Amino acid sequence: MIFGIAPRQISNGKSPNSRRTKYGAALLTTGCTLIQLAPSAQSEDGLKLKQMTSACGPQNVLVSPSFFKVELPKKSLVLLGAAPNWKILTLNTRSKLFCETPLNKFNPSYITTPTQLHLTEIGLMQEDPSNKRARKIGGLAYIDYSVNQLDSTFTAFKDARAAGLRVIDDPRLPKAAGKVLKQLCGFNSIKTDQVPLTLEVLTKERMRDRFLFTTQITRVQNVKAEGAPKDYKRVGKEIDVFRDPQMQADIKDILDAH
C-alpha cells in the first residue's frame, strides 16, 4: 500500500505547498506536527487540522463530537455544523452574509475550484475496504486505504503505482464533518464518512500527486459550538452567500471554464 513506510516520529517537515514531492518520506507524518494543548475543566475534546487541498487551497478544520468548523481563507468562507441536526451554516466573511442548509442538501459546487487537471478523475477514485491498514501514530488512530479508479476510460492515473486515502479512525468524531470535507475536496466516490487526512497518487516517476494533505494536527479541549455572528445577515440560498464582487468573479470563471 502507499502508506506502508513506517514513520520515525511525528515532526515538522518540508512545506507541503508543492503539489509534487519526492517519494521516500512517510506520507502524512513527515509534514505533520501533532501538538498536545493543556487540558481545561468541563471541556469537549477535539482536533484542529491544518490542511491543503487541490480544490479549495488551504483549509483549517476544527472537529469535535458535537461540532465542526471549516475555514477556507482564500474563499473568505466559514462552514459550521453542530449536533443534533447538523445543518450547515455557510458564512461569507467579506459580505457578512450566511445561509443555513440541511446536510443532505449541502452543495459545495460554488466553493470548489477545479485547479488541477485530475480533479475530475479524483472524483472517480474509491477506497478498497478489503485493502486497508490500521495505524496509530502519536496516540491517534488512522486507517490507510488503497484507492482504485472506478472508470478506466479516464487515463490520468493509468500508469500510477498506487493511490491511498488516510482517515482518522475515531468513532466519536461526527460523520457530518467527514461528509462535508469529502465534498469540499471533490472526493465524490469515497464511501467512508470518517474525517479525511490525505489522498494522494504515487506516479510511475515516484512522485506524489496530493489532492489533500494534512500538515498539522492539534489536540484541543473546551470546544464549543458556534453560530453566525450577530452582525451577519441571513439569506435564503447558498448562491446568495456569494454576492460580493470577488466571489461573483470566481463563479463566472468556473462557469466559463465549463
Residue pairs with C-beta under 8 A, 6 or more apart in sequence:
1 131
1 133
1 144
1 146
1 162
1 164
2 27
2 144
2 146
2 161
2 162
2 163
2 164
2 200
2 202
3 26
3 27
3 28
3 133
3 135
3 144
3 164
3 166
4 133
5 24
5 25
5 26
5 27
6 26
7 26
7 29
7 30
7 137
8 26
9 29
10 29
10 32
10 33
10 34
10 137
10 138
11 29
11 30
11 33
12 31
12 33
13 25
13 30
13 31
13 32
14 21
14 30
14 31
15 31
16 31
16 52
16 210
16 213
16 215
17 52
19 54
19 116
19 209
19 210
20 207
20 208
20 209
20 210
21 207
21 208
21 210
22 206
22 207
23 202
23 206
23 207
23 208
24 206
27 144
27 164
27 166
27 198
27 200
28 137
28 142
28 166
28 197
28 198
28 213
28 214
29 137
31 213
31 215
32 214
32 215
32 216
32 217
33 215
33 216
33 217
34 137
34 138
34 139
34 140
34 216
34 217
34 218
34 219
35 216
35 217
35 218
35 219
36 219
37 218
37 219
37 220
37 221
39 221
40 221
40 222
42 222
43 221
43 222
43 223
44 64
44 65
44 66
44 67
44 221
44 222
44 223
44 224
45 64
45 65
45 172
45 219
45 220
45 221
45 223
46 62
46 63
46 64
46 65
46 67
46 219
46 220
46 221
46 223
47 61
47 62
47 63
47 64
47 168
47 173
47 217
47 218
47 219
47 220
48 60
48 61
48 62
48 216
48 217
48 218
48 220
49 60
49 61
49 62
49 63
49 195
49 197
49 214
49 216
49 217
49 218
50 58
50 60
50 214
50 215
50 216
51 58
51 59
51 60
51 61
51 197
51 212
51 213
51 214
51 215
52 58
52 59
52 210
52 212
52 213
52 215
53 59
53 184
53 185
53 211
53 212
53 213
54 115
54 116
54 119
54 122
54 185
54 186
54 210
54 211
54 212
55 112
55 113
55 114
55 115
55 119
55 184
55 185
55 186
55 211
56 72
56 74
56 75
56 111
56 112
56 113
56 184
56 185
57 72
57 73
57 74
57 75
57 115
58 72
58 73
58 74
59 70
59 71
59 72
59 73
59 184
60 70
60 71
60 73
61 68
61 69
61 70
61 71
61 177
61 181
61 195
62 68
62 69
62 220
62 223
63 69
63 173
63 174
63 177
63 195
64 173
64 223
65 83
65 172
65 173
65 174
66 82
66 83
66 174
66 225
67 80
67 81
67 82
67 83
67 223
67 224
67 225
67 226
68 80
68 81
68 82
68 174
68 176
68 177
68 180
69 78
69 79
69 80
69 81
69 226
70 78
70 79
70 180
70 181
70 184
71 77
71 78
72 78
72 79
72 111
72 184
75 111
75 247
75 250
76 92
76 93
76 94
76 244
76 246
76 247
77 90
77 91
77 92
77 93
77 111
77 241
78 90
78 91
78 93
79 88
79 89
79 90
79 91
79 180
79 184
80 88
80 89
80 91
80 225
80 226
80 227
80 228
81 87
81 88
81 89
81 103
81 174
81 176
81 177
81 180
82 225
82 226
82 227
83 174
83 225
85 102
85 103
86 103
86 174
86 176
87 100
87 101
87 102
87 103
88 100
88 101
88 102
88 103
88 106
88 180
89 98
89 99
89 100
89 227
89 228
90 98
90 99
90 101
90 238
90 241
91 97
91 98
91 228
91 229
91 232
91 241
92 98
92 241
92 242
92 243
92 244
92 247
94 244
94 246
94 247
95 241
95 243
95 244
95 247
96 229
96 231
96 232
96 233
97 232
97 233
97 234
97 235
97 240
97 241
97 243
98 228
98 232
98 233
98 234
98 235
98 241
99 234
99 235
99 236
99 237
99 238
99 240
99 241
100 234
101 107
101 238
103 176
103 179
103 180
106 180
106 183
107 183
107 238
108 180
108 183
108 184
110 238
110 239
110 242
110 251
110 254
111 184
112 184
112 185
112 186
113 250
113 254
114 120
114 254
114 257
116 122
116 211
117 156
118 156
118 157
118 201
118 209
118 211
119 186
119 211
120 154
121 149
121 154
121 156
121 157
122 186
122 187
122 199
122 211
123 186
123 187
123 188
123 189
124 149
124 150
124 151
124 154
124 188
124 189
125 147
125 148
125 149
125 150
125 157
125 163
125 187
125 189
125 190
125 199
126 147
126 148
126 150
126 189
126 190
126 191
127 145
127 146
127 147
127 148
127 165
127 190
127 191
127 192
128 145
128 146
128 147
128 148
129 145
129 191
131 145
131 146
132 143
132 144
132 145
132 146
133 143
133 144
134 141
134 142
134 143
134 144
134 169
135 141
135 142
135 143
135 144
136 142
138 217
140 168
140 170
140 217
141 168
141 169
141 170
142 166
142 167
142 168
142 169
142 197
143 166
143 167
143 169
143 192
143 194
144 164
144 165
144 166
145 164
145 165
145 166
145 167
145 192
146 162
146 163
146 164
147 163
147 164
147 165
147 199
148 163
149 157
149 163
150 189
157 163
157 201
159 203
159 204
160 201
160 202
160 203
160 204
161 202
161 203
161 204
161 206
162 201
162 202
163 199
163 200
163 201
163 202
164 198
164 199
164 200
164 202
165 190
165 192
165 196
165 198
165 199
166 196
166 197
166 198
166 199
167 178
167 192
167 194
167 195
167 196
167 197
168 194
168 195
168 197
169 194
170 194
170 195
173 194
173 195
175 193
175 194
176 193
177 195
178 192
178 193
178 194
178 195
178 196
179 193
181 195
181 196
182 188
182 190
182 193
182 196
185 196
185 199
185 211
185 212
186 211
187 196
187 199
187 211
187 212
190 196
190 199
196 212
197 212
197 214
197 217
198 210
198 212
198 213
198 214
199 210
199 211
199 212
200 208
200 209
200 210
200 211
200 212
200 213
201 208
201 209
201 211
202 208
203 209
228 234
235 241
235 243
242 248
242 250
242 251
